[in-house]
Amino acid sequence: MPKPKPEMLDVDGVEVKLSNPDKIYFPELGEAGGRKRDLVEYYRTVALQGALMTAIAGRPTYLERYPDGVDGDQIYQKHLTKYHPAHVESTEVVFPSKRTGQAFCPRIPADAVWAANLGTLTFHTWPTLAPGAKRAGDMSSLAPGAKRAGDLSPSPDNDHPDQLRLDLDPSGDTTYADARRVALELLRPLLDELGLPGFPKTSGRRGVHVYIPIEPGWDFIATRRAVIALARELERRDPAAVTTSWWKEERGDRVFIDFNQNARDRSMASPYSVRKTPRAQVSTPLTWDELADTEPADFTVSTVPELLARRGDPWADIDACRVGIEVLLEMVQRDDAAGLGDMPYPPSYPKMPGEPPRVQPSKKVAEHWDAEGNRIE
């Protein structure tokens, strides 16, 4: 059977190709919402509504692609393809190894639709804005009570995050309900105490994500330590429910705060991204009040566009709410003084200054490590 002829879509005046529109991407949905056409149309809709572009425009973005649908192989694409339309741009990123690469950097709705046609389910964005990226908020529109950073990056770049990201990840027998309770009963009050804004969303699976918009005056080392300090305070307030342990063998049935989502080159599923789930669930921004009475299955490619049309995007003004992180860095200093230094980095990273031994506690032999966490050969 010959391949169907591609269709050409108009995306805000830019022509974008849709190939194999009737290929089934979500077998459980079948032709009733599970076609490639449905995925691409979802992304065209939320991009043109503005919500998706608020989340991804101007950010280094990795693509989680399934060209043969959710039952096929995954392609996790960090580098922009060599051949792409003229409207698609890239931005240079520096990996932990110090190597550089050119990551996809969406700017307009057509860019997102082009990526969707490649089989992209999930957009994974860096917490940075690329050089030259337009910022929705600026120093004149800080949130009430926000602190100005003492050494702000003079312009957007990919070395100074403008977001802290809290990943509340259920471990063991914990569930979305546990992550939601930690977000509502522990994290939200703590952010209020510290004068920090928090923007929650479903992860699209079992977890909850909360973003804190910040001024881009600190590097990845500082912002990651700031999140570690915040996570440790959550753990102190309810150690039976929350853990900061990087090692799965120590987490038990608790919600893990994945602080390493704030390390360089780590990215998270963007707001309004589709996840690899049987019924095309979407990582969906919510108000705190909405979070209290929702389930991940409520938000899919079929339901989210109508939700946006009805009540708008609760994250529309996130860039206008940026704050400084001085209060968190003071917490870092207190933790350091109490002997609570840095935490392990992911295994693919080079050894980082001040990092403890990167070995599972059950496998650690004390005499093989020096006081600085270096292995003794």
Disulfide bonds with the S-S distance in Angstrom:
none
